[in-house]
Amino acid sequence: MSRFRGQFSHSMDKKGRVSIPSKFRDILHEHYGEQLILCLRKGCVVAYPTKEWEKLEDSIGQLPPFSNIVKEYKRVFLSNAQDCPIDSQGRILVPPELRDRAGLKEKILFVGMTEYFELWDRKAYLETYEHKLEELPQIEEQLHLLSQNRRTEHDPR
C-alpha cells in the first residue's frame, strides 16, 4: 500500500481551506476515500484517513478502560478529533479551533508520516525541526537500539 511521504508547502486561505498535495490526494482516493479525521497534536494538526484512525481507536480500545493514563490520552488527544470531508477541489477546511490551537497561519507544510500526515505552520516546523538534521545519526542509533530491544522482547531466547 502507498504511504504518505515527503513535505509539501501549500497556502491556506482566510477561511481555513487548504489543498491537499496531489500525491497525498492520490493515495487517499485510491486507498481510503474522501474523508479524514483531523486532530490536534503539539504544534500541528494530524490528518488520518478514517480507516487508519479507526485502527488507532481499536488499539486504544484494547487498553484497560479505567486506567487514568488511558482516560487522559482520550481526553487530550482523541477528544479533539473532527471529521473532515475532502471537497471536490481536493481541499479540506481545517476547523478554526484546531487551526488556532496549532498556530496554523497562511503557509502550511504537509509532512508525510507514512499512515497519516501532519499540517504544520511552515515557519514553526522549520524552527522546530530544521536543526534535527544534524542530530540524524544519533536518532538513527536510538532507532537501531529500539529495534534490537523489540526483537529481543518477541524472541526471548
C-alpha positions, 0 to 999 in steps of 0.5 A: 500500500502507498504511504504518505511521504515527503513535505509539501508547502501549500497556502491556506486561505482566510477561511481555513481551506487548504489543498491537499498535495496531489500525491497525498490526494492520490493515495487517499482516493485510491486507498481510503476515500474522501474523508479524514479525521483531523486532530490536534497534536503539539504544534500541528494538526494530524490528518488520518484517513478514517480507516487508519484512525479507526485502527488507532481507536481499536488499539486504544480500545484494547487498553484497560478502560479505567486506567487514568493514563488511558482516560487522559490520552482520550481526553487530550488527544482523541477528544479533539478529533473532527471529521473532515470531508475532502471537497471536490477541489481536493481541499479540506477546511481545517476547523478554526479551533484546531487551526488556532490551537496549532498556530496554523497561519497562511503557509502550511507544510504537509509532512508525510508520516507514512499512515497519516500526515501532519499540517504544520505552520511552515515557519514553526516546523522549520524552527522546530525541526530544521536543526534535527538534521544534524542530530540524524545519526544519533536518532538513527542509533536510538532507532537501531537500539529500539529495534534490537530491544523489540526483537529481543522482547518477541524472541526471548531466547 
